[in-house]
Amino acid sequence: MNFLILILKILIVIQLSEATLSPPTNTGNKKDKKDKGKVDSQKGPVNKDVFQRNLVIKDPKVIDIIKESGTYYSDTKRRRFSGEILGYITPWNSNGYELSKTFHGKFTMVSPVWFSILPSNTSTFPLPTHDVQKKWLKDMRSMNSESHNVKILPRLLFKHWSTNDIVELESNTLKQQQLITTLTDTAKTFRFDGYVLEIWDQFIYTGINVQILLSVVKAISKKLKNGNLDVILAIPPSRGSKAQLFSRDHFNELSPYIKSFSLMTYDYSSVQRPGPNSPLSWARQCVELLVPDQNDPKRNQILLGINFYGYSYTPEGGGPILGSQYLKSLETFKSKIQWDDRSKEHFFESKSSLGSGYVFYPTLYSMVFRFDLAAELGTGIAIWELGQGLNYFYDLL
């Protein structure tokens, strides 16, 4: 009898212990319900690149983009692309400054968008330098080495210049010399390696005599080159063999004075004509119209433009979309991302109370086509711009 009572007591203790140690049942916690299904995005360096993680695929999963896009391969000095790589940085996407340091080993040139030079009624050209990031310059230079040196070439925008201003600059050698003095003095002060000139796109639509524009670009570039400063000229893409704002003849005339041509092969579509950002066949055509011969060494003076942003087309119109906005839109996206085989770009359909729209944004798979195209054609790459993309894009460079 006493033995049975003892057994019963032991069983009761075991049951009480199991009740105490077992996990609690669902209590209906609101936070648990809210977090259910939410994807945790990862950030920072990882020990495998996007190829090893099987992320460069034609049918990417939304959950993988959200989860993995903030990561990057830990060896940030490893380069997949052997040509010149220029990365633009803008003050309005300041994260580009940090990214240029993190991926310093990937780039050969960086162009911060700092300078706008105004026309002058005198022979002097003041150049405001308030946007110059001195600490960033110091940090970037401290990372340079004998084996890898990143050149700094700020972009120079000719702001509020009229056609008459350019015509006068072309004919007035004193003004030309003062402009060169301003640029060389500024470069010497901040130890720049040269400039990216944003001038062609601003005046070619005005009906200016192209020979005047060529003369101005040539004069500026020649004098800066004599001062050991490189010049990169931003040039518009072709819209076909009969719609070239910057032609093969223009290229050949300027190529002896210009280090590289930053070919803006993006913004192919618009709100008025929705579609892909940069169809692959069009990008190829833009290069081949300028330098048809595959073996022509001048091919390597071209920097094929690569967009790190996308475009959202809505019933109201839409506009450019950055990486952070893209990820946010994916969080509520319920369908599959689609592949457009003609343009070699991904897109998805977005829906709202006003109707359907479309979002075109680069993916790892679409970008590999463009980097491989640059390698095939023998060009470099110009990225617009570093603060707009996703971290794992840099694994492809």
N, C-alpha and C positions, 0 to 999 in steps of 0.2 A: 504494500500500500504506500509506504513512504517512498519507495522507489518510483512509483507512478507519478506521485506529486512532484518529485524532483525533476522527472522528464518533462512534465507540463510547464514547470517554471522555466526550464532551459528553452523550450520552444517559444514561450512568451517573450523572453529576453531577445532571442534571435529575430523575431518579428518586429519588435520595437526598434532594434538596431537597423534592420533593413529599411524600415519606414523613415528613420532619421537620415541614413546615408543615401537613399535613392534620390534621383533628380526631381525637382519640383514639377508638378504638372503645369500646363499652360494657364497662366493667370490672366491672359487677355491684356497684357501690358501694351499700351498704345504705341510706345517707341518700337517694340518688337514688330508690330504690324506695319509701322511706317517704314522700317528699314528692310522689311522682307522684300526680296527681289532687287534691291539696290545693288549696283555693281561698284565694288571698291576699286578705284583707279590707283595703279601703282606709279611711283615716281622715282627718278634717280637711276644710278648705274646698276646694271645687272651683268651677270657673267656669260650671257649668250647674246649674239646679235639677232636681228629680226629674221635672218635666213635660218639660223639654227633653231629658232622658236617657231618656224613654219608660219610666219605672219605675212609673207609676201605671196599672196594667193589671189586668184581671180575672184573668188567668192568670199570676201572677208565677212566675218561675223561682227555685228554691231557691238556685242558684248566684249569682243577682243579688242576692238578699237578703243573703246572707253577704258578698258582695264590696262592695256599695254602702251598706249600712245605717249604716256608721260615718262617712259623709261628709255634708256639708251645703253649701248654696249660700253662697258667700263673702259676699254682701251680706246680713248678718244683721239689718240694720235694715229691710229691705223687708218689708212686711206684706201678706198676701193677705186676711186676715180683718180687717174694720174695727171690729168690736165689742170689748167688754171681754174681756180674756183674763187669767184668774187661774191661776197655777201654784203648786201645793203643793210644798213641800220637806220631807223628813223626815231626821232625823239618821241613821237606819239605812240610807239610800241617799244618802250624802253627796255623790255626784257631781252631785246636783241643784244644789248651790251653784255649782259651776263652770258648769253648763249655763245657770243663770239669768243669769250674767254674759255668757257667750258670746252668748246670744240675748236680751239685755236689751231690744233694740229691738222684740221681738215682744210683750212683756207690758205690761199696764197695771197689774197687781197681782201681788204674790207673797206667799204665806202660808207662812212657815216653821213647822213643827210643834214649838213650843218649850215651851208653858206648860200645866201642869196645876195647877189651883187646888183646894185641899182644903177641906172643910167646917171650920168653926171653932166652938168652944164659947164663944168670946169675940166681941168686935166687930171683931177684927182678922183680916185675911186675908193671911198671908204668901204671896208669889208667887216661887218659886225661879226664878232667872234664869241658872243655870249653863250652859244650852244655847245662850244667845245668842251668836251669832258676830259679834263687834264688827268684825273686819277685813272680813268679808263685807258688813256693813252700810255700812261706809265705802266699799268698792269699788263697791257698787251705787249709792250716792248720787253718787259722783264721775262716774258715767256718765249721770246725769240731765241734762236740758237744758230750755230753755224750750219746745221743741217736743215733748219726750217725757219724761215723768216717771213712773217706776214706784213705786207706793205699796207700802209694807211693812205687812202686817196679819197678825201672828202668830196662829196658832190657839190658842184657849183652851178646854181640856177641863175639864169639871166632874167631877173624879175622886173616886170613893168617896162621892159625895153620895147620900143616901137621899131617899126621897119626903118624909119629915119635915123634912129639911134644907131642901128647896126650899120647902115650905109655910111654914117659919119665916122664910126669907128674904123671902117674899112679904109677910108680915105685919109684919116688923120693919124699919121704915124706917131705924133706926140701922145695922143690919147692911148694908142696901142701900147706904147712903151710904159706909160703910167699904170695901165692895167696889169701889164706883166710885172712891173715893180711891186705892185700891191700883192699879187699872187706869190711871187718868189719870196718876198719879205715875210708873208704870213707862213709860208711853208717852212722857211728857215726858223722862225720863232717856235713853231710847234713840231718841227722835224717831220713834216709830211713827206711822202714819197711821190706825190703828184696830185692830180685832180681828175674827177669824172665830170666832163662837161655836159650839162643838160641845156642844149642850145638849138639843136636841129629841129626837134619836134615843136618848139615854140614858134618858129618863124616860117617853116616850110609851108604852113597852111595860109600864110598871109599874102601869098603871091609875090614874095621877094624874088629878085633875080638870084638864082641858085649860085651863080658864079661869085656874087658878093659874099654869100654865106660860106662858100668853100674858101674864099680868100681869108675871111676872118678866122675861121677854124684853123686853117693852115698857119696863119701868122702867129696865133696864140700858141699852138702846139709846137711849132718849130722853135720858138724862143724859150718855152718851158723845157723842151727837150735839151736845148743847149745848156740849160741850167741844171741838168741831170734830174729833171722831174718828168715822170711818166704822165701821159694823157690818155684817158679812156673816153671815148665819145659814145654817148647813148644815142642809139639810132632806132627809128620806127621799123616795124616789120612790113613785109610786102603784103599786098592784097591781090596778088596775081602779077603776071609778067607785064601787064599793061597798067598796073596801079602801084608803082614803086615810088615812094616818097624819098627813098634813099636807094640809089641804083648801083649797079656794078661799076659804072664809070666813076661815080662819087667815091666808092670804096677804093678803087685803084688810085685815084688822085690823092686821097688822104692817107692811105696805108703807110707810106714812108715816114709820116710824122706822128702817127697814132700808134700807141702800144697795143690797144685792144679796142674792139667795137662791142659795146654792150647792146646786143640785139634783143629788143623787147618782144619776144615771142610769147605774149600772153594777152589777155583782154581781147581774144578773138571774137567773142560774143558780147552782147550788151543787153540792157533791159529792153531795148527796142527789138533786139534779135536774140532771144534766149538760146543758150546752148553751151557747148563745152568751152573751157578756158583756153585751151591750146591744143587743137587737133594735131596729132603726131605728124601726119602727112604734110600739113601746112608748115609746121616748124622745120621739117626737112626742106621743103620748097624755099623757105625764106633764106636758108643757108646756101642752097645750091644756086639760087639766082645771083647771089653776091659773088660766090667763088665756085663756078661750075666744075672745075677740075679737082677731083678727089686728091690728087697728088700735089696740088699747089700749096706751098708752105704758108701762104697767106690765110689758109683756112684756120690755122691756130690763133689768128688774131681775133677771131669771132668768139664771143662769149654768148652761148645759147641761153636765152632767158628762161628761167624756171620759176613758176609762181608757187609760193608757199601759202597762198590764200585761195579761196574759192569764190563762188558766186551763188547767191540765193535769189531765185526768181519767184515772186509772189504775185497774186492778182493786183496788188497795189503798185508793183514795179520791182522792188527788191534792191539789192546792192551787194558789195563785197562782203564776204564772211570770213572771219578769222578762225584759227584753230579752236579757241575757247568757245566761240559761238557754235561752231560745228559740233563739238562734243555735247554741248547743252541741248542742241536740237536732236541729237541721237538718243538722248535719254528718254524722250517721249516717242521715238520712232518705233513703229510696230511691224514694219514689213522688211523686205530684203533690199540690200543695196544692189543696184543694177549696173551692168557693164555695157558701155557703148563701144562696140568693137571697131567702129569706123574712126572715132576720135581717140580711142584707147584711153578713155576716162570713165570713172565711176560717178554715179549720180543716184539720187533717190527722190521719190515724189513726196512732197510735204502737203498736208491738208489742213485747212482752217475753215472757219465758218464762212469765209468769203470765197472759198474754192480751192483748187489744187495749184501747187507750185512745184518748182524743182530746185534741188541743191546739187551743184557740181563742186566737188572738193577733192584735192589730190589724195591718193592713197599710196601705200608702199608699192603696190603692183603697178599703178599708172606711172609712178615716178621712175621706176626702174627702166621702163621703156624710154623715157626721156634722157636719163643718164647714159643708157646704152647707145642711144642715137648720137649723143654728143661724142662718145668714144668712137663710134663708127665713122662719123663725119670728120673727126679730127679737130673739133672745136673745144673751147673751154665752157664754163658754166657761170652764169650770173643769176644769183638768187634774190628775188624780191619777195619778202624781205625776212630777216632772221627772227623778228618778233612775232611773226604771223603763223608759223607752222606748228607742227607737233614734234616733240623731242625725238621720237624714234625715226623721223625722217633722216637724221644725221648719220644713222648707221649705213645709209646708202652712199655716202660721200667717200 
